[in-house]
Amino acid sequence: MDDAWSLGGLDGGLPEELPASPMAMLRAWFDEGLRAKATPNPDAMVLATAGEGGPSARVVLCRGMSVEDGYLVFYTNYESRKGRECEASGRAAAVFHWDHAERQARVEGVVVRSPAEESDAYFQRRPLLSRLGAWASEQSRPMTSRAALLERTREVMERFGITPMHLLGEGGEVEIPRPPCWGGFRLWATSVELWVGGDGRLHDRAVWRREVGDPPRGGGSWESVRLFP
């Protein structure tokens, strides 16, 4: 009977003996998604925050992951709704779902700003128009019209001496400083749940939990348990 179930694909997708930390497996899944290119944005994750108006969620891109310390990195306008809620509560949650591989990862934890030098370096790697947009957009604030955003973008271009030729990649390299209101966050995981889909909804699911301290830091030991799907 055991062999028949195994041959039928019902033996699960997680190791029978769960690893001490979930981060290496999460990283492997993430990297596999990037290599497979089965979806346009395999590094996309749903980020959930909560504030006085209740919970809110949106899709952002995971732009970094530390296996050793156990945190994810994403970037945003610090004055956007998610930015303000991250700083007010100090907590956030994220979900990855790789549909092609029937895998899902849920991460909950403590969120703090990334070091300024890390945000500076990432900002300079962004496409030129994205850097201009970071200056032009008052993210999550009311806007009178689409034309207002375009006008603000033109003003930013004039401020930094950017021409249409630069946008076409023909004006030479340009460096624009990072706006003070824009940068990275590190989501330090206190809980990571990994899920693998199974036939008949007999999924394989486990969760790891740990403490990260205040301010958060890596190195803490994880406790894990398998969960009924």
C-alpha positions as CSV (number, residue, x, y, z in Angstrom):
1,M,0.0,0.0,0.0
2,D,2.8,2.5,0.9
3,D,4.5,1.8,-2.5
4,A,1.3,2.3,-4.4
5,W,0.6,5.6,-2.7
6,S,4.2,6.7,-3.5
7,L,3.9,5.7,-7.1
8,G,0.6,7.6,-7.2
9,G,2.4,10.8,-6.2
10,L,0.9,11.0,-2.8
11,D,4.1,10.8,-0.8
12,G,4.3,14.6,-0.4
13,G,6.7,17.3,-1.7
14,L,8.6,18.4,1.5
15,P,11.4,16.4,3.0
16,E,10.2,13.8,5.5
17,E,12.7,15.2,8.0
18,L,12.1,19.0,7.9
19,P,15.3,21.1,7.7
20,A,16.3,23.2,10.7
21,S,15.6,26.4,8.7
22,P,13.1,27.0,5.9
23,M,15.2,29.7,4.2
24,A,17.4,27.5,1.9
25,M,14.3,25.7,0.6
26,L,12.5,29.0,0.1
27,R,15.5,30.4,-1.8
28,A,15.7,27.2,-4.0
29,W,12.0,27.6,-4.9
30,F,12.5,31.3,-5.6
31,D,15.5,30.7,-7.8
32,E,13.8,27.8,-9.6
33,G,10.9,30.1,-10.4
34,L,13.3,32.7,-11.9
35,R,14.9,30.1,-14.0
36,A,11.7,28.5,-15.2
37,K,10.2,31.9,-16.4
38,A,6.8,30.2,-16.3
39,T,5.2,33.4,-15.2
40,P,6.1,37.0,-16.2
41,N,7.1,38.0,-12.6
42,P,8.2,34.9,-10.7
43,D,9.7,37.2,-8.0
44,A,6.2,38.7,-7.3
45,M,4.8,38.4,-3.8
46,V,1.6,39.6,-2.2
47,L,2.5,42.0,0.6
48,A,-0.1,42.4,3.4
49,T,-0.1,45.3,5.9
50,A,-2.6,46.6,8.4
51,G,-3.4,50.1,9.7
52,E,-6.3,52.1,11.1
53,G,-8.3,51.5,7.9
54,G,-7.9,47.7,8.3
55,P,-5.8,45.2,6.3
56,S,-4.6,45.8,2.8
57,A,-2.7,43.8,0.3
58,R,-0.9,44.4,-3.0
59,V,1.7,42.7,-5.3
60,V,5.3,43.8,-5.0
61,L,8.6,42.3,-6.2
62,C,11.0,40.6,-3.9
63,R,14.3,42.2,-4.7
64,G,16.5,40.3,-2.2
65,M,16.6,37.4,0.2
66,S,19.0,36.5,3.0
67,V,19.1,32.8,3.7
68,E,21.6,33.2,6.6
69,D,19.7,35.9,8.4
70,G,16.2,35.1,7.2
71,Y,14.7,38.2,5.6
72,L,13.2,39.4,2.3
73,V,13.8,42.8,0.7
74,F,11.3,44.9,-1.2
75,Y,11.3,48.6,-2.2
76,T,8.6,51.3,-2.1
77,N,7.8,54.9,-1.4
78,Y,8.0,55.2,2.4
79,E,5.0,57.6,2.3
80,S,2.8,55.2,0.5
81,R,0.1,53.3,2.4
82,K,2.2,50.2,2.7
83,G,5.2,52.2,3.7
84,R,3.3,54.1,6.4
85,E,1.7,50.9,7.7
86,C,4.9,49.0,7.8
87,E,6.6,51.7,9.8
88,A,3.6,52.3,12.1
89,S,3.0,48.6,13.0
90,G,6.5,47.1,12.4
91,R,4.8,44.0,11.0
92,A,4.0,42.6,7.6
93,A,3.2,39.4,5.7
94,A,4.0,38.1,2.3
95,V,2.9,35.3,0.0
96,F,4.6,33.7,-3.0
97,H,2.6,31.4,-5.2
98,W,4.3,29.6,-8.1
99,D,1.3,28.1,-9.8
100,H,3.3,26.1,-12.4
101,A,5.1,24.2,-9.6
102,E,2.1,24.0,-7.2
103,R,4.2,25.7,-4.5
104,Q,3.3,28.4,-2.1
105,A,5.3,30.2,0.6
106,R,3.9,32.4,3.4
107,V,6.2,34.7,5.3
108,E,5.2,36.8,8.4
109,G,7.5,38.9,10.5
110,V,9.0,42.2,11.6
111,V,9.7,44.9,9.0
112,V,12.3,47.6,9.2
113,R,13.9,50.0,6.7
114,S,16.9,48.6,4.7
115,P,20.3,50.3,5.3
116,A,20.5,53.6,3.3
117,E,23.5,52.5,1.3
118,E,21.7,49.3,0.2
119,S,18.7,51.4,-1.0
120,D,21.1,53.8,-2.7
121,A,22.8,51.1,-4.6
122,Y,19.6,49.4,-5.7
123,F,18.1,52.7,-6.8
124,Q,21.0,53.4,-9.2
125,R,20.4,50.0,-10.9
126,R,16.8,50.8,-11.7
127,P,15.8,51.9,-15.3
128,L,16.0,55.7,-15.8
129,L,12.3,56.2,-16.1
130,S,11.7,54.3,-12.9
131,R,14.1,56.6,-11.1
132,L,12.3,59.6,-12.5
133,G,9.0,58.1,-11.5
134,A,10.1,57.7,-7.9
135,W,10.7,61.4,-7.7
136,A,7.5,62.4,-9.6
137,S,5.0,60.1,-7.9
138,E,3.5,60.9,-4.5
139,Q,2.5,57.3,-4.2
140,S,-1.0,56.6,-2.7
141,R,-1.9,60.4,-2.6
142,P,-4.8,61.8,-4.6
143,M,-4.0,63.0,-8.1
144,T,-6.1,65.4,-10.2
145,S,-5.3,63.8,-13.5
146,R,-2.9,61.6,-15.5
147,A,-1.6,64.8,-17.0
148,A,-0.5,66.0,-13.6
149,L,1.8,63.0,-13.2
150,L,3.3,63.6,-16.6
151,E,3.9,67.2,-15.9
152,R,5.7,66.3,-12.6
153,T,7.8,63.9,-14.5
154,R,8.8,66.6,-17.0
155,E,9.7,68.9,-14.1
156,V,11.9,66.2,-12.6
157,M,13.6,65.7,-15.9
158,E,14.4,69.4,-16.1
159,R,15.6,69.4,-12.5
160,F,18.2,66.7,-13.2
161,G,19.0,67.7,-16.8
162,I,17.4,64.6,-18.4
163,T,16.4,64.8,-22.0
164,P,14.3,62.5,-24.2
165,M,17.5,61.2,-25.7
166,H,18.5,59.9,-22.2
167,L,15.2,58.0,-22.1
168,L,16.0,56.4,-25.4
169,G,19.4,55.3,-24.0
170,E,21.3,57.7,-26.3
171,G,22.2,60.5,-24.0
172,G,24.9,58.8,-21.9
173,E,24.9,57.6,-18.4
174,V,23.1,59.7,-15.8
175,E,23.0,59.4,-12.0
176,I,20.0,60.6,-10.1
177,P,20.1,60.6,-6.3
178,R,17.6,58.5,-4.4
179,P,14.6,60.4,-3.1
180,P,14.5,60.5,0.8
181,C,11.0,59.1,0.7
182,W,11.9,56.0,-1.3
183,G,13.9,52.9,-0.3
184,G,13.9,49.4,0.9
185,F,12.3,47.4,3.7
186,R,13.6,44.1,5.2
187,L,10.9,41.7,6.2
188,W,12.6,39.6,9.0
189,A,10.7,36.3,9.0
190,T,9.3,35.1,12.3
191,S,7.1,32.5,10.5
192,V,7.6,30.7,7.2
193,E,5.1,28.3,5.9
194,L,5.9,26.1,2.9
195,W,3.2,24.4,0.9
196,V,3.3,21.9,-2.0
197,G,0.1,20.9,-3.8
198,G,-1.0,17.3,-3.9
199,D,-3.6,15.2,-5.7
200,G,-7.0,15.1,-4.1
201,R,-6.0,18.2,-2.0
202,L,-3.7,16.0,0.0
203,H,-1.1,18.8,0.1
204,D,2.1,18.8,2.0
205,R,2.5,21.7,4.4
206,A,4.9,22.8,7.2
207,V,5.6,25.9,9.2
208,W,8.8,27.2,10.9
209,R,8.7,29.8,13.7
210,R,11.4,31.8,15.6
211,E,12.1,35.0,17.5
212,V,14.2,37.7,15.8
213,G,14.6,40.3,18.7
214,D,14.3,44.0,18.7
215,P,16.0,45.3,16.6
216,P,15.7,42.2,14.5
217,R,18.7,40.1,13.8
218,G,19.5,36.7,12.4
219,G,20.9,33.6,14.0
220,G,17.9,32.5,16.1
221,S,16.8,28.8,16.0
222,W,13.7,27.7,14.3
223,E,11.0,25.4,15.5
224,S,9.0,23.5,12.8
225,V,5.9,21.4,12.6
226,R,4.0,19.7,9.8
227,L,0.4,20.8,9.4
228,F,-2.7,19.1,8.1
229,P,-3.6,20.7,4.7
